[in-house]
Amino acid sequence: MTSEGLTIIGSIAPGFPVSESGYGARAYGNTQPGLPSARWLLVRPDGNVTAFAGKVEYGQNIRTGFAVEVADELRVPLEQVGVVLGDTESTPWDMGTFGSQSTARVGLQLRKAAATAREALLELAAGRLDVFTQDLVVSDGRIASKADPNRSVSYGELIAGEMLEREINDEVPLTQIGDFQAMGSSVLRMDAEARVTGRAIYAQDVLLPGMLFARILRPPAFGQQLADADTSVAEQMPGVMAVAKEGDLIAVLAEDDESGDRALATIEATWTGERAGTHLDIPQLLMDTKRDPISVQAAGDVEEGLRAAEHVLEGTYYVPHVAHIPLEPRAAVAQWEGDRLTVWAGTQRPFGLRSELATHFRVPEENVRVIAPEIGGAFGTKSWYPAGLEAARLARFAGRPVRVAYSRQEDTTEGTFRPAALIEIKSGFRSDGRITAWEFKAYHTGPFPFIAQRGSETPYDIDNVAVTVYSASSLVRVGSYRSLGGAVNHFARESHIDEIASVLALDPVEFRLRNLSHPRFRRVLETAADAFDWQAGPAPSRRGAGVAIGADVGSFVGTCLELRVEGREVKVQRVITALDSGLTVNPEGAKNQVEGSTIMGLGTALYEAVEVRNGVVVNASLTRYQLPRINNTPLIEVLLVGDPETPSTGAGEPGIVTVAPAIANGVFDATGQRLRELPLQRHLVR
């Protein structure tokens, strides 16, 4: 592990929730058994610094964020810091890149590593310059005497020819806020030029000598399995090197994708099994197969609270499956060298994929290397990465490197979808605007309770609360989506809160504040409302103003927006979101995350829904699946209101949770129509 220079080692960053990924991963606080401590930082003799993290970069700009944190703690120019990500051979083990935990957990660990290196270099300089460490000052990678600045030494001079190693000191003093040079200021992303000029390398771009291009035979519908296949014609097609038959995996291996596509079309396959149903069946499926109830939040006696109420309101809310549609479809390249396997894959979980590959091929994990190049979006679906295993199986069959690259439609149908959900809410409240009872039952498709639970708790001051979530059967493969179940649960809750305000003829912002004592929730709500110039009054006011609050991954968010309804089209014009994510490392990056979340939430609120007919996703292509375009993008203003003394929390997911309910509430304010089912434009009455 040790290289020439100063190496900082340490254990895996502590504190990540054990069940966050849902893939049976180890607790984040433990290194893998038998592995030495991980290398987090290397200060080289030329003065350049490399940070190492098992996270991956799929557009959220963590590479720049990590570099900023290291540069500030180590007192070096930002351009001297490089970051290596997502390579199982050179980075610390990591559960995966999800849950908006990169800055909060790994960023903090890198700060400690850099601060440990700074303190070690100060000790070396004290000996070299014969000065006490407290009489030294550090700047731009040099350490100088406070009394005589001409007496100085660079980092490179201190470690030239040496192989030094230090372990992270968890108690090392970190840089104080007032001394930040880069942290807290907006920094342009360090990989921007490579991305916009096409120099960035994605899994799609990995080309190896002798590589074959695979096209895989897929079932025509969910629920079907291969019974038989005639591949005789495909085997004789020009450009085809072989047709692989690996159990349930049949693939054409060709000299290029086009030859593979032509040959694949000639395969005559027979399929068995009952096709899955249609998307119209899902609400009933949820109720018929609900199981495994989990009590998420309980206080008081809901029945007693309902009896004490002057008003009782019930509402049922439904959210369909939506697709992730990342910019880059899945791709993987695999190469075997003896019993050693290397896979390049755009996965959110390189270490998880390594474990899966090692298990499948019954080889030690140290014989498997997974490299995550640049990734063009993920949003949760690239935690599930079957392309990596497919490429590895085919490469072993062929004895040559193999590339598996999904088409857009293939990436949609072979990926995962956000779980559909049906949510029932029953509330009791008094005429003075105080909520006395809250019953929230959420039914989510899929076997993952950690998805269904997220965002289901109520933040309001209610004495009698019962929040329960259930799992249910699914027609399609479901998995993580930005904010997991947070956006779904927030849509139901914040819509219902607005409905109560309307029943009482109270202003929606004022009604929330009457039932809200949490200071961070109040801060984001009041900040957003003030910046929006919220006009108090009961809805519907016909102005088209909507509001919602939320929390996710430890961050708090408040959104106010303005929209117009023209016929059956909703045009969101202006969105103001206040985000409290504690200490903001890179404000520009945090704002970009909220802007992206807002546009993504706009699509799921207004247009997006997966359509399944007879087991087939009929809108798996971009010609049929409607996404927000640039002409749908509103004016977005993001206000960062976090206390810098509060530890950093995530910015990648919180911004989406308030979008759908704020739009639904805005539609009600504009038209008087209360829509309880997404996407809203499908249910809007002209």
Number of C-alpha atoms within 10 A of each C-alpha: 10 13 13 16 24 26 24 28 23 22 19 25 19 15 14 16 13 14 15 18 23 15 13 11 16 16 18 21 16 14 20 16 6 6 9 12 17 20 25 28 30 27 26 21 20 14 21 19 26 17 23 22 28 28 28 29 23 24 17 22 22 22 23 24 26 26 27 27 30 32 27 23 27 26 22 22 19 21 12 15 22 21 17 17 22 30 22 24 15 18 20 27 26 27 25 24 24 24 23 21 22 27 21 22 20 25 23 20 26 26 26 27 29 29 28 26 26 21 17 17 24 25 16 18 25 19 12 12 16 10 18 13 18 11 13 21 15 20 13 16 19 20 26 22 22 15 11 10 11 9 13 17 18 19 26 18 14 20 20 15 12 14 14 16 20 16 17 24 17 13 9 16 13 15 17 9 12 6 10 17 18 21 22 17 15 15 17 12 17 16 15 13 11 11 15 9 8 9 11 15 13 22 26 22 15 16 13 14 7 9 22 27 25 32 27 20 17 17 16 15 20 21 18 17 17 18 11 12 14 12 20 13 13 23 21 13 17 13 17 22 19 20 25 20 14 12 7 12 14 22 25 29 30 26 18 16 19 13 21 27 17 17 26 25 12 15 19 13 15 13 15 12 12 13 17 18 19 15 23 12 12 23 17 10 16 23 16 11 15 17 16 13 14 16 13 15 16 16 13 13 15 22 17 13 20 23 14 15 18 13 17 18 15 13 16 16 21 22 26 25 25 22 24 24 22 19 11 19 23 32 26 29 32 29 23 19 12 9 11 14 23 18 27 24 34 34 35 29 28 31 29 25 25 25 19 17 25 18 12 11 15 9 15 14 17 14 16 23 24 26 24 27 23 23 26 17 20 27 23 24 26 27 26 21 23 19 24 28 22 23 26 25 21 29 25 19 16 18 13 18 25 30 36 30 23 20 15 17 17 16 24 23 22 19 24 24 23 29 29 27 25 24 24 16 18 18 24 26 23 16 13 11 18 17 27 26 27 27 21 24 21 28 26 31 31 23 19 21 19 15 26 26 23 21 24 25 20 20 16 19 17 20 15 21 24 21 20 22 25 27 24 22 18 21 21 27 15 22 23 27 26 25 26 26 25 26 30 34 31 27 30 27 26 24 26 24 19 29 20 23 19 19 14 17 16 20 18 23 23 16 22 25 16 14 15 16 13 12 9 21 23 18 19 25 26 19 22 28 22 13 14 19 10 17 13 13 14 19 26 21 17 15 17 26 29 29 31 32 28 29 28 25 20 17 23 27 32 31 32 30 27 25 21 18 18 9 10 13 16 20 19 22 15 16 26 24 32 28 31 29 29 22 21 27 26 23 19 17 23 25 23 16 22 25 24 18 22 26 22 20 23 23 21 27 25 25 19 25 23 22 19 23 17 15 20 21 20 15 19 20 17 11 8 11 17 16 18 16 9 8 7 15 17 19 13 17 18 21 20 20 19 22 14 15 10 12 16 24 24 25 32 29 26 31 36 29 32 28 34 31 31 28 32 31 32 32 30 25 24 21 19 15 16 20 21 20 20 23 23 25 20 15 15 19 12 10
